[in-house]
């Protein structure tokens, strides 16, 4: 399968890349600007929030009933939660 085929097959599920990118970047700007506790975030916190933002953007721009997107959000949050639980 070519890159073009992959892009074409995913657009109905996730929306257009341009729209998702714009929305994801807006969400990330809201997460990481304006002060607050963001300076205390560890790399896994930030990466999880980045990935969750992208998933939220895909849900908003594409198919909101695509179960995998919701499962991924739960998974990224769980990874951080488990690390915190272990005291790492």
Number of C-alpha atoms within 10 A of each C-alpha: 5 7 8 8 9 10 14 13 11 13 15 12 17 22 20 16 14 10 15 22 17 12 19 22 15 13 18 17 12 10 16 16 10 9 8 9 8 13 9 9 11 10 9 14 16 17 14 18 20 19 17 23 23 22 21 20 24 25 20 16 21 19 15 15 10 13 10 10 21 15 11 14 18 12 14 18 16 13 14 18 13 11 11 10 9 8 7 6
